[in-house]
Amino acid sequence: MSYLEEIQVKNLDHLGIVAGLIDEIGIVKIINNKLGIDVREKISAGTVFKSILINGLGFVSRPLYLFSQFFQDKAIEKLLGERIKPDYLNDDKIGRVIDELYKYGLNDIFIEVVLEVIKKFKIDLKYSHLDSTSFHLDGEYKREEDKEKQEEEKIIKERPIFIKKGYSRDHRPDLKQCVLDLITSQDGDIPLFVRVGDGDGNESDKAVFGKVLVEFKKQIKFDSIMVCDSALYGQENLQLIQHLKWITRVPMTIKKAKELVQNIEMEEVKDEDKEKRSDLNLESYTWKEEIVTYGGIKQTWLIVLSEKRQKSDLEKLKKQLSQEEKKSQKFLKEIQSEEFEHPQAARYKLKAINKKLKLLEIKEVELIETYSKKKEKIYKMISLIIKKDEEISRKTKEAGKFILATNLVEENKLEASEILITYKNQQSTERGFRFLKDPLFFTDSFFVEKPERIETMLFLMSLCLLIYNLGQRELRNCLKRVKKGINNQVGKVTLRPTLRWIFQCFQGIHYVILNGVKQIVNLTEERRFILSLLPASCQRYYL
C-alpha cells in the first residue's frame, strides 16, 4: 500500500458544533424513544434525524435530494458514529423517517424538544413573541382525499394542510404557499411553538393568533407574557385570551385609538428620567398611559411618540403631498379640457378622480353650458385644486405615534419603559423568518411532493432555527460572563457575534486519519477559545 493510500482527509468545519448542540439537547434519544429502534437497521431513526439537521445547518446551496452527496467529503463517522457510511443516508431511508415523524405527530416531538431545551438551558420565559409568515412553493401538491389510504398510512392528524395560491407575504401571488406561525422566547429567540397553516393566505392573522396562543399555553405550561402585533387586537381574540397575559399593538382603525392619537398631549420628560431613558436607549421616545376598557377587558394603553419615526412620517407625508400635487395638476388639466354631454357625467368623472387623491381634492367651481364645433350642446367644468387640511392635520398629529396595549393592570402593572422595550423585541420572530428564508437554507428540499412533507420540512427547519439560536445564545452568554470578545467580520471585537460568523471561522478544519491515527488539524488558538465557550458536547468533536 502506498503512503498516499494510508491518508484519509475529511471535512469537519463547523459541523461538529452543530452535532454537539444536537447531542447536548438529546434529540437523537428523543427521536429513538418516539419512533423506536429496529436492530435490523444499519442506522437508527434518531441518527438519520441528526444527519438531516446537520445537513440543514451545513449552509450549502444543495437541496436534500443530494443528501448522501453532502456527506461524501464530511467526517461522517466522527459526526454520526463509527461504521456509518454516506450511502446509508439514501432517499428511501430519509423519506421513511420523515413520514414516520409526521405520523407520530410533529407537534408532540417539537414540544418535547422545546421542554428539554427550556429545562437544560434555563430559558427565561417571561416574554414570548408571536408572528407569522408565508413560504411560496413550486409543484402541484394535490391533497390526498382517499380516506382509506389515509387510514392505511395511519396519519395521526385531523387533515394535512392545503397548499394553494392566495395573499402572499412574499409578494409572489403566482406561486402556491403555506403559512407558518412562530412563537419565540425573548431570551435568545428560541422557537417555542410552530404551527403550519393553509396556504390560501386568506387565513387571517386576526382569526388565528388568538387560537394559536391558547394552544401554545396548553402545550407550554409557563406563565409567559405573550407579545404580538396588531393582528391579535380584536374583540373576539381578547375574549379568547382573557386568561393569558399579553402585550400587543392597537390598530389605528379603532375609533378610540384615533381620538387619543389626535388629542393627547405627551408628558414632558423630567430631568431625572432623561438619564434612565438614555440608559435604556429610549431617549427618543415620550409616552402617556391611559386606562381603557375594550372588548370587555380592562387594559393599559401606552400612547407612544417616537421622534425618529415622527421625522420619517413627516418626510413621507411631504413626499406624498408633492406627488399628489403633480398628479392633481394632470387630473385638473384633463377634466377642464374634456367635453361632457351631461352635467352628471362631468361630476361622475370628478368623483372618480378624487377617489385617487388622499391629501388634495379637485373641487368644481362652475359647470359651463356651451356648444361644440358641431353645434352640439356640451358642458365644460371649471375647477381648482384645494388641500384637505383636515386630513393633512390628522396625519401630521399622528406622525410618529402608536399605541401599545396590555391587560397587565393594577397589581400586575408593568413599567411603561418595559412595555415599550418588550414590544420592540418583537423582531425576534422576524429574525427567525429571515433565517428560515435564507437562500442557503434547505427550503428547496426533496420532500416537498405532498402537503404532509411540507409540514415536516417546516418542522425540521424550525428545529434547525432552534439549534442555531440556542448555540448563538450560549456563545454570547459565555462571552458576557468572561468579559472577553472575539473579532467579527471587519476585525472589531464584539460580545455578540452571530453563529453564522463562527461557522465561517471554523471552515478548513479537517479530520485526518494517517496510518490509522486519527487527528483534527487546523484547530488554532482562536478556534480553541471559541470552543471553550460552547457546550462540552461541541468540544468533544474537536478536542
C-alpha positions in Angstrom: 0.0 0.0 0.0 1.4 3.4 -1.0 1.9 6.3 1.5 -0.9 8.3 -0.1 -3.4 5.4 0.3 -2.8 5.5 4.1 -4.1 9.1 4.4 -7.8 10.0 4.7 -8.9 13.6 4.9 -12.5 14.6 5.6 -14.1 18.0 6.3 -15.3 18.7 9.8 -15.6 22.5 9.6 -18.4 23.9 11.8 -20.5 20.7 11.7 -19.0 19.5 15.0 -20.6 22.5 16.6 -24.0 21.6 15.1 -23.6 17.9 16.1 -22.6 18.9 19.6 -25.6 21.1 20.1 -27.9 18.3 18.9 -26.2 15.9 21.4 -26.4 18.4 24.2 -30.2 18.8 23.7 -30.6 15.0 23.4 -32.5 15.0 20.2 -31.3 11.6 18.9 -32.6 9.9 22.1 -35.9 11.7 21.9 -36.5 10.6 18.3 -35.4 7.0 19.0 -37.7 6.8 22.0 -40.6 8.1 19.9 -40.0 6.1 16.7 -38.3 3.1 18.2 -35.0 1.3 17.2 -35.1 -1.6 14.7 -31.9 -3.7 15.3 -32.0 -4.8 11.7 -31.4 -1.2 10.5 -27.9 0.0 9.9 -28.7 3.4 11.2 -31.4 4.5 13.7 -34.1 7.0 13.0 -32.6 9.3 15.6 -29.2 9.3 13.8 -31.0 9.9 10.4 -32.8 12.8 12.1 -29.5 14.2 13.4 -28.0 13.9 9.9 -30.9 15.9 8.4 -30.4 18.7 11.0 -26.6 18.7 10.3 -27.3 19.0 6.5 -29.9 21.7 7.2 -27.2 23.8 9.1 -24.5 23.0 6.6 -25.2 26.3 4.8 -24.6 24.9 1.4 -26.9 25.5 -1.5 -27.7 21.8 -2.0 -31.3 20.5 -1.7 -31.8 17.4 0.4 -32.2 15.1 -2.7 -28.4 15.4 -2.8 -28.3 14.3 0.8 -25.8 11.5 0.5 -23.5 13.6 -1.6 -23.4 16.2 1.2 -21.7 13.7 3.5 -19.3 12.3 0.9 -16.5 14.6 1.9 -17.5 15.0 5.5 -16.2 13.2 8.6 -19.4 11.2 8.8 -18.1 8.6 11.3 -17.0 11.4 13.6 -20.3 13.2 13.3 -22.8 10.3 13.3 -20.9 7.3 14.7 -18.5 4.6 13.7 -19.2 2.4 10.7 -21.9 4.9 9.4 -21.5 5.3 5.6 -22.9 8.1 3.4 -24.9 5.6 1.3 -26.9 4.6 4.5 -28.5 8.1 4.1 -30.3 7.4 0.9 -33.6 9.0 -0.2 -35.7 5.9 0.8 -34.4 5.9 4.3 -34.7 9.6 4.8 -38.2 9.5 3.3 -39.4 6.7 5.7 -38.1 8.6 8.7 -39.8 11.8 7.6 -43.1 10.1 7.1 -42.8 8.3 10.5 -42.3 11.7 12.1 -45.4 13.0 10.6 -47.5 10.0 11.6 -46.2 10.2 15.2 -47.1 13.9 15.5 -44.7 16.7 14.7 -46.1 19.0 17.4 -45.6 16.4 20.1 -41.9 15.9 19.1 -41.3 19.6 18.8 -42.8 20.4 22.2 -40.7 17.6 23.9 -37.5 19.1 22.4 -38.5 22.6 23.5 -39.3 21.5 27.0 -35.9 19.8 27.2 -34.1 22.9 26.0 -36.0 25.2 28.4 -35.1 22.9 31.4 -31.5 22.2 30.5 -30.5 25.7 29.3 -32.8 27.7 31.8 -34.5 29.7 29.1 -36.2 32.8 30.5 -39.9 32.6 29.5 -41.1 35.9 31.0 -41.9 37.1 27.4 -42.8 35.1 24.3 -43.3 36.6 20.8 -45.8 35.5 18.1 -45.8 36.4 14.4 -46.4 34.6 11.1 -45.1 34.5 7.5 -45.7 32.6 4.3 -43.5 30.3 2.2 -44.0 30.1 -1.6 -43.6 26.7 -3.2 -43.3 25.1 -6.6 -45.3 22.0 -7.6 -48.9 20.7 -7.7 -49.4 19.5 -4.1 -52.6 17.6 -4.8 -54.1 16.7 -1.4 -54.9 13.1 -1.0 -58.7 12.8 -0.4 -58.8 9.0 -0.2 -59.8 8.3 3.5 -59.0 4.6 3.2 -55.5 5.5 2.1 -55.0 8.0 4.9 -56.2 5.3 7.4 -53.8 2.8 5.9 -50.9 5.3 6.3 -52.0 5.9 9.9 -51.7 9.7 9.6 -52.4 10.9 13.1 -53.8 14.3 12.2 -57.1 15.9 11.5 -56.1 16.7 7.9 -53.0 17.8 6.0 -52.6 21.5 5.1 -53.9 22.9 1.8 -51.2 24.2 -0.5 -52.8 26.8 -2.6 -52.5 30.4 -4.0 -53.6 33.4 -2.0 -52.5 36.6 -0.5 -48.7 36.3 -0.4 -46.5 37.9 2.3 -43.6 37.2 -0.1 -45.3 39.1 -2.9 -45.4 36.0 -5.1 -49.2 35.6 -5.8 -48.3 33.5 -8.8 -47.0 30.6 -6.6 -48.7 28.3 -4.1 -47.8 28.7 -0.5 -48.3 27.7 3.1 -48.3 29.8 6.3 -46.0 29.4 9.4 -46.9 30.8 12.8 -43.9 31.0 15.1 -43.6 31.8 18.8 -40.1 32.6 20.1 -38.7 33.4 23.5 -37.3 36.9 24.1 -34.3 35.2 25.7 -32.2 34.1 22.8 -35.0 34.0 20.2 -35.6 30.3 20.9 -38.5 28.8 18.9 -41.1 27.6 21.4 -44.1 26.7 19.2 -44.7 26.3 15.4 -47.9 25.9 13.5 -48.2 25.3 9.8 -51.4 26.8 8.3 -53.2 26.5 5.0 -51.7 28.3 2.0 -54.7 30.3 0.9 -53.0 33.4 2.6 -56.5 34.5 3.5 -56.2 32.6 6.8 -56.2 36.0 8.5 -53.7 36.5 11.4 -56.6 38.1 13.2 -58.7 34.9 13.0 -55.8 32.6 14.0 -53.5 34.4 16.5 -55.8 34.1 19.5 -56.3 30.3 18.9 -52.5 29.9 18.4 -51.8 31.5 21.8 -54.4 29.4 23.5 -53.0 26.2 22.0 -49.4 27.3 23.0 -50.4 27.8 26.6 -51.9 24.3 26.7 -48.7 22.8 25.5 -46.1 25.0 27.3 -47.4 25.5 30.8 -45.4 28.6 31.8 -46.7 32.0 32.9 -45.3 33.8 29.9 -46.4 37.3 28.8 -47.4 36.9 25.1 -46.3 39.7 22.7 -47.9 40.1 19.3 -48.5 42.7 16.6 -51.9 44.4 16.0 -53.3 41.3 14.3 -54.1 40.0 17.8 -56.1 43.0 18.8 -59.7 42.4 18.2 -62.8 41.9 20.5 -63.1 38.2 19.7 -59.4 37.5 20.3 -59.3 39.5 23.5 -62.2 37.4 24.9 -60.4 34.2 23.8 -57.1 35.1 25.5 -58.5 36.9 28.6 -56.9 34.3 30.9 -53.5 35.0 29.4 -51.1 37.9 29.9 -50.4 39.9 26.8 -48.8 43.0 25.1 -49.9 44.0 21.7 -50.3 46.9 19.3 -53.6 48.7 18.9 -54.8 49.1 15.3 -55.4 52.7 14.3 -58.7 51.7 12.8 -60.3 51.7 16.3 -62.2 54.9 16.9 -60.8 55.4 20.5 -57.3 54.9 19.2 -57.7 57.6 16.6 -59.2 60.0 19.1 -56.3 59.5 21.6 -53.6 59.9 18.9 -55.2 63.1 17.7 -55.9 64.8 21.0 -53.4 63.5 23.6 -50.6 65.7 24.9 -47.4 63.8 25.7 -46.0 64.1 29.2 -42.9 66.2 29.5 -39.8 64.2 30.4 -38.4 65.1 33.8 -34.7 65.7 34.1 -34.2 62.7 36.4 -36.0 60.4 33.9 -33.9 61.5 30.9 -30.8 59.6 32.0 -32.8 56.5 32.7 -34.3 56.6 29.2 -30.9 57.1 27.7 -29.6 54.0 29.5 -32.5 52.0 28.1 -32.0 53.5 24.5 -35.4 55.2 24.9 -34.2 58.8 24.8 -36.1 59.5 21.6 -39.4 58.3 23.0 -42.1 60.0 25.0 -45.3 58.4 26.2 -48.5 58.7 28.2 -50.6 56.0 29.8 -54.4 55.6 29.8 -56.7 53.0 31.4 -59.1 51.8 28.7 -61.8 49.1 28.6 -62.1 47.5 25.2 -63.8 44.2 24.3 -64.9 43.9 27.9 -61.2 43.8 29.1 -59.7 46.4 31.3 -56.2 47.3 30.0 -53.4 49.9 29.9 -52.9 51.8 26.7 -49.5 53.3 26.2 -49.6 56.1 23.7 -46.0 56.4 22.4 -44.3 59.1 20.3 -41.1 58.2 18.6 -39.0 61.2 17.4 -37.2 59.2 14.7 -40.5 57.8 13.4 -42.2 61.2 13.6 -39.4 62.7 11.4 -39.7 59.8 8.9 -43.5 60.0 8.8 -43.5 63.8 8.2 -41.0 63.3 5.4 -43.2 60.7 3.8 -46.2 63.0 4.2 -44.3 65.8 2.5 -43.3 63.5 -0.3 -46.9 62.2 -0.7 -48.2 65.7 -0.9 -45.7 66.7 -3.5 -46.6 63.6 -5.6 -50.3 64.3 -5.3 -49.8 67.9 -6.4 -48.2 66.7 -9.7 -50.9 64.1 -10.1 -53.7 66.5 -9.4 -52.4 69.1 -11.9 -52.6 66.4 -14.5 -56.1 65.5 -13.5 -57.2 69.2 -13.4 -55.9 69.8 -16.9 -57.6 66.6 -18.1 -61.1 67.3 -16.6 -61.1 71.0 -17.7 -60.2 70.1 -21.3 -62.9 67.4 -21.6 -66.3 67.9 -23.1 -69.3 66.3 -21.4 -72.7 65.5 -22.8 -74.4 65.8 -19.4 -73.6 67.6 -16.1 -73.8 64.3 -14.2 -71.1 62.8 -16.5 -68.8 65.6 -15.5 -69.5 65.2 -11.8 -69.1 61.4 -12.1 -65.7 61.9 -13.7 -64.7 64.3 -10.9 -65.8 61.9 -8.2 -63.7 59.1 -9.8 -60.6 61.4 -9.9 -61.0 62.4 -6.3 -61.0 58.8 -5.2 -57.4 58.6 -6.4 -56.3 61.5 -4.2 -55.8 61.4 -0.4 -54.5 64.8 0.6 -55.8 67.0 -2.2 -59.2 67.5 -3.8 -60.3 68.9 -7.2 -63.4 71.0 -6.5 -66.0 72.1 -9.0 -66.1 75.9 -9.4 -68.5 76.2 -12.3 -70.1 74.0 -14.9 -70.4 75.9 -18.2 -73.0 75.1 -20.8 -71.6 75.7 -24.3 -71.6 74.3 -27.8 -69.1 72.1 -29.6 -67.7 72.7 -33.1 -70.5 70.5 -34.4 -73.0 72.9 -32.7 -73.9 70.2 -30.1 -74.7 71.2 -26.5 -71.8 70.3 -24.2 -70.7 71.0 -20.7 -67.2 72.1 -19.5 -66.0 72.1 -15.9 -64.1 74.9 -14.3 -62.3 73.5 -11.2 -59.5 74.1 -8.8 -57.2 72.1 -6.5 -57.6 72.5 -2.8 -55.8 70.9 0.1 -57.7 68.5 2.5 -56.5 70.5 5.5 -58.3 68.3 8.0 -56.7 65.1 6.6 -53.2 66.7 6.4 -53.6 67.9 10.0 -54.7 64.4 11.1 -51.7 62.8 9.5 -49.4 65.4 11.0 -50.7 64.8 14.5 -50.5 61.0 14.0 -46.9 61.2 12.8 -44.6 59.1 14.9 -47.3 57.9 17.3 -48.5 54.4 18.0 -50.4 52.7 20.9 -49.4 49.6 22.8 -51.9 47.7 25.0 -51.6 45.2 27.8 -54.1 43.6 30.2 -51.5 43.8 33.0 -53.0 46.5 35.2 -53.2 47.3 38.9 -51.1 44.8 40.9 -49.6 43.2 37.8 -48.8 46.6 36.2 -45.7 46.9 34.1 -43.5 50.0 33.8 -44.1 51.9 30.6 -40.5 51.5 29.6 -40.7 47.7 30.0 -43.8 47.6 27.8 -42.1 49.6 25.0 -38.8 47.6 25.2 -40.6 44.3 25.2 -42.6 45.2 22.1 -39.5 46.4 20.3 -38.1 42.9 20.8 -40.9 41.6 18.6 -38.1 41.5 16.0 -37.2 38.1 17.5 -39.7 36.3 15.3 -38.8 38.4 12.3 -35.1 37.4 12.7 -36.3 33.8 12.8 -38.2 34.2 9.5 -35.1 35.8 7.8 -33.1 32.7 8.9 -35.7 30.3 7.6 -35.9 32.1 4.2 -32.2 32.3 3.7 -31.3 31.1 0.1 -28.6 28.8 1.5 -31.1 27.1 3.8 -32.8 23.9 2.6 -36.1 25.3 1.5 -35.7 23.6 -1.8 -35.6 20.1 -0.2 -36.6 16.9 -1.8 -39.6 16.1 0.4 -42.0 18.7 -1.0 -44.1 16.4 -3.1 -47.1 16.4 -0.8 -48.6 18.6 2.0 -47.6 16.2 4.8 -43.9 16.5 3.8 -44.2 20.3 3.5 -45.3 20.4 7.2 -42.4 18.1 8.1 -40.0 20.2 6.2 -41.1 23.4 8.1 -40.9 21.4 11.4 -37.3 20.4 10.6 -36.4 24.0 9.5 -37.8 25.3 12.8 -35.7 22.8 14.8 -32.6 24.0 12.8 -33.6 27.5 13.9 -33.8 26.4 17.5 -30.4 24.7 17.4 -28.8 27.7 15.7 -30.3 30.3 18.1 -29.5 28.2 21.1 -25.9 27.9 20.1 -25.7 31.7 19.5 -27.3 32.4 22.9 -24.9 30.1 24.7 -21.9 31.7 23.0 -23.0 35.2 23.7 -23.8 34.5 27.3 -20.4 32.9 27.8 -18.6 35.9 26.2 -20.6 38.2 28.5 -19.5 36.2 31.6 -15.8 36.1 30.7 -15.9 39.7 29.6 -13.8 38.9 26.5 -14.9 39.4 22.9 -13.9 37.9 19.6 -13.2 39.6 16.3 -16.1 40.0 13.9 -16.1 40.1 10.1 -14.5 43.6 10.0 -11.9 42.8 12.7 -13.7 44.6 15.6 -14.1 43.0 19.0 -17.7 42.0 19.8 -19.5 40.3 22.6 -22.5 39.5 20.2 -21.1 37.6 17.2 -23.6 35.7 15.0 -23.3 31.9 15.0 -23.0 32.1 11.2 -19.8 34.1 11.6 -18.5 31.4 14.0 -19.4 28.8 11.4 -17.3 30.7 8.9 -14.4 30.9 11.3 -14.4 27.1 11.5 -14.1 26.5 7.8 -11.0 24.5 6.9 -10.9 22.2 10.0 -10.2 18.6 8.8 -10.5 15.1 10.3 -7.4 13.3 9.2 -6.6 9.6 9.5 -2.9 9.0 8.9 -1.6 5.4 9.2 -4.6 4.6 11.4 -4.0 7.6 13.7 -7.0 10.0 13.9 -6.5 13.7 14.5 -8.1 17.1 14.0 -6.0 19.6 12.0 -6.1 23.4 11.8 -7.5 23.9 15.3 -6.0 27.3 16.0 -5.9 29.1 19.4 -8.8 31.3 18.4 -10.9 28.3 17.5 -10.0 26.6 20.8 -11.1 29.7 22.7 -14.4 29.7 20.8 -14.9 26.0 21.6 -14.3 26.7 25.3 -17.4 29.0 25.2 -19.6 26.3 23.8 -21.2 23.3 25.5 -18.9 20.3 26.2 -20.7 18.2 23.6 -19.4 20.6 20.9 -15.9 20.4 22.2 -15.8 16.6 22.1 -15.9 16.7 18.2 -12.7 18.7 18.1 -10.5 18.3 21.2 
